[in-house]
C-alpha cells in the first residue's frame, strides 16, 4: 500500500487518511495486506468453494503453523471474540450450539472489570452471554473477582493490552 498518497476510493468517499500509531487494530481497518497475501486473495476470488471445508482446512493449516491444537480463521477481532464466547458457553454440545443465542440454563456470564470496559466487550452478548461488571472505575481486586464467580459464570473477559489502549480517546478509561 502506498504511504504517500490517498487511494481514489477514499477520496471519492471523502475519507481522510490517518497515521496508525496503534498497530493492527480493527477500528483502523485491521491491517494492510502484504503483496503475497493480496495476490493469493485475488487468486482465491476466481472461484467458489465450500466455506465449511475452507474454514476447517484453513484452521488446520494455521494450527499446524502455530503448533496449536486447533485454530479458526475469523473475519476479525469482534468475530473471534463472539465465537470464543459461544465455544466457552456450549463446548461441543450440539444442542446448545443450535440454541444460541438462547443461553437459558447455560453458564453464560462473563466477568469484566468495570474499569476495563471497551468497544468490543459486548461481543459476548451476540452469542447470548451476559457481562457482569466487577469492581469500580479504578479496577477490581482478586478478591472481588473471586467473589463474583458464581454458578452461571462462563469466563472472565480481559483486555490484554488495556493500558496501551486506554491512551487513545476511542477507548474509555
N, C-alpha and C positions, 0 to 999 in steps of 0.2 A: 504494500500500500504506500502511496506517496505521502511524504511527510511535509511537503511544502505547499500543496495545492488542495483546495476543497473539491471533492468529486462533484460533477454536474448534478447528480441526483439530489445531493444535499442542497446545492444552490437553488435548484428548482423548487424545493420544498421550503426554502428559507431557514434551513437548519444550520446553526453555526458549529464550526469545529471547536473542539476543546482540547486542552492539554490533559492527558491522562497521567496523573501522578500517583494513581492508586494501584495499577496493575490490572490483572484480569478481574473485571467486575461487570456483572450483568447490567447494572444501571448505566454503564458506559458502553454498552454494546458487546460485552463479553470479552472478546479479543479479536485482533486482526489475524487473518489466516496466513500461514506461510504458503509460498507459491506451490509447493508439493501437495499440500492439503487441498488448496483450491483446485489444482489440476485433477486430483483424484475425485473431488466432489463433482466437477464438471463431467468427468467420465461416467461416474455413477448416475448422473442425471439423464443419461441417454436411454435408460430402460427402466422397467418396473420390476420390483422383486417383492416377495412375500415379507412383510415387515416383521412378523413374529420370528421368522427364520433369521432375518438380518440382525435383529436385536439379540437373539440367542447366540449367534455365531460371533458377532462383534463383541459381545460381552465376554465370551470365552477367550477371544484373542486379547482383549485388554487385560483380563485376569492373568493370562499366561505371561504377558509382558511385565506385569507388576508383581508376579509371584503371589497373587491373591487367590483365595478360594473361589471367588466369583466376582463379577462386575456387571454393571448395567449402564449402557450408554443412554444419556438423557439429553434433553434439549437445553438444559441449563441448571443453574443452582436451585431455583424455585422448584422445578420439576423433580430434581433429585431429592430435595427435602420432603416433598409430598410423597414420593414413592417410598422413601425411607420410613416416614411416619406410618404409612399404610402397612409396610412389611413388619414393623415393630408391633403394631396392633393385631395383625392377623396371623403372623407366622406363615406356615404352609397350609393353613386350614382353608380349603376351597370354599366352604360355605360362608365363612367370614369374609373372604376376599370378594365374593359375589355380592355381599350385602353392602359393601362400602358405598357411600359414606355413612350408612346407618351402623353405628358402633354400639348399639344397645347391648348391654351385658358384657362388653369387652373392656379390657384395660385401655382407656382412651385419653387419659390426662397426661399432659406434658408440662413439667415444671419449668418455669423460666424466671430468672431473677428480674424483678421489676426494673432494675437499673440497666438491664441488658436487652430491653425491647428494641427491635429493629425492623426494617422494612419487610423482611421475608418471614418474620416469626409466625405469621398467620398461616403459613404453608400447611401446618398440621391440621388446620380446620378444613381444608379442601378434602382431605382424606377422612374427615369425621372426628378428628382429635379435638381436644379442648385444652386451651392454655390455662395454666394456673400460676398466677404471679406469686412470687415468694420474695420476702424482704421489702425494702423500700428503695427510694431513688438513689441511695448510696451503695446498695448491694445487698447481699444476703450472707448469713453465716452458714457454716457447715451444719450447725445445729438446726437452724431454720429450715434448711433444705431437707435434712433428715426427718424433721417433724412433719413436713408437708407430704412426705411419701405415704401413700395410702393404698388401699386395695384396687383403686382404679388407675393408679399411676402406671403409665406405659414407659415413660422415659423423662430425661431432662434435656431440654433444648438449650444448647450453649453455643454462643457465637465465639469461635476460637480466636478471632482477631479483633475482638471488641475494642480494645484500646486504640488501635490504629483507625478503625472505622469511625469511632466517635469523634475523631478530629475533623471529619467532614460534616458540614451543616446538614447534609442529607440523612445523616444517621442520628437519631435522637440520643441525648445523654441520659 
